[in-house]
Amino acid sequence: MSWNTSTIQTDVVVIGLGAMGASTLYQLAKRGERVLGIDRFVPPHAKGSSHGGTRVTREAVGEGPAYVPLAVRSHEIIADLEKEFGETFLVKSGTLIVGSPMKGATPLHGAQDFLASSIAMAEEFGVEHEILNAEQLRARYPQFRNFRDTDRGYLEPNAGYMLPEALINAQIKGARALGAEVMTDTVVEKLEQVDGKVVVHTNNATVHAKRAVVAAGGWTRGLLGAPFDRILTVTRQTIHWYDADDFAPFAPEKMPVFIWFVTDRLEDYFTGFPVTDPREGVKMVASRDTPDIDHETIGPKAERWESDDFYSKHVGPNMVGVKPDVVNNATCFYTNTPDNGFIIDAHPEMDKVIVISACSGHGFKHSLGIGEAVAQVIHDGKSKIDLSAFTLARFL
């Protein structure tokens, strides 16, 4: 279909088809809504926040009790998608969080002691897990060096890592099969609400809809303006893949995804992933509190010195068998709120518009549950999962 100079009528328009948008599109289509998805690129792509090959997941999320039901539901939806498409979207390598008691540390995603909070969430919600002391960690995981005697590990065996590009692709494909339409390479230039209807102006067409969902990530503040332009920040993050002496110890059955608080300083923690394809290398990453930036200026690759620096500070001193040779690197960006929580709420001046960005760097594992919850709000008038912790009012 040619969209040029056309006017399109639909029930719901979803702007942005990354993690949140693709899941919302799919869930709306499942409910029989006439829905149109719009993306300025061709998703899945590597120009936003939903790429990089893998995303860590777990059910007992240290961010707090409001997040756990979304993570649990996301895992359930993934299991259904795996049956529907005959593909693997979640590799259950297990997720291991390691650290010592953190006193006075900078909070991660709002949690003062992320490990202690994760354990508390597992106990509160009955998530299967195991607690390992330092001696047990050393015996079970020879890939790591320098565990402190005070370290303990939280191991969630049914967790692991999601495959973000495959999940986005499957949900868009599934939505299309259910009747959804998708406009790619389409830039949304303006969004307004007129006489109780939403009007979306793009470079290809004008869309009239009963409802809209904005899942535009870093583009949200530019598209929506106030108050989002003063609330949201965008930070550049780097991803690194390294060679190894032998990749066998880093296979999913030998090493879990890990989040390791090497000291009680947030800048010393990092995350690593098992290897399914040795040609890709061992992936290492860490969220960092970097300056607010214009995301349009972020290139797709990290600088070589950044990968070398990350290795010398984190990987080399702490991992056994990972070489300093850089196989690949990349960048992505996080769209953040002041408290590092989510926004899932109506626009304060356009009640037919729901905003589900920003996710502050920890959204992918919740995205399928969020997409379903937003679809329930639109289709049924209310979500089954309580979303009251994610209102915009806390910043106004």
Order of alpha helices (4+ residues) and beta strands (2+ residues): beta-alpha-beta-beta-alpha-beta-beta-alpha-beta-alpha-beta-beta-alpha-beta-beta-beta-beta-alpha-alpha-beta-beta-beta-beta-alpha-beta-beta-beta-alpha
